Amino acid sequence: MKNIRLTPEQIKEVERIQQNVCDGSAVFATDEEMAAFWKKCEL
């Protein structure tokens, strides 16, 4: 398996997303939105 290294900017973005998940401000797609997405992709 190849090691992947993130840039400092990517690390900051991951940390921001993790914080949003922890504090409840992250927004996720609903099951209905995902079903519509997959249908649109014909999958």
N, C-alpha and C positions, 0 to 999 in steps of 0.2 A: 504494500500500500504506500502511495506517495504522500509525503508530508506536504501540507498546504500551509503557507504562511500568509497571514493577513497584514495589510498595511496598517499603519497607525490610525488612519481614517476609518478603515473597516472595523477595527477593534472598537473605536469610539461608537460607531453605529450599532454594533452588537451590544455594547454596554447600555446604550440608550434604549434599545428595544427590550433588553432584559429588565431595565428599570420600569418601563411602561407596563410590562407584564406584571411585575411585582406590585406596582401601585394601582393597578386596575384600569389604567388609561389606554391600554392596548385595545385595538379594535380588530375583531376577527370576523371572517365571513360566516354567515349562517349556513346551515345545511341546505336551505333553499337556494341561497346565492351560489353555493358550490355546485349544486345540481344543475342550475342554469348555466354556469360556466362550462361544465363538462359537456352539457348538451350542445352549447354553442361550438365547442371544439370537436363535436361529433365523436366523443369518446364515451 
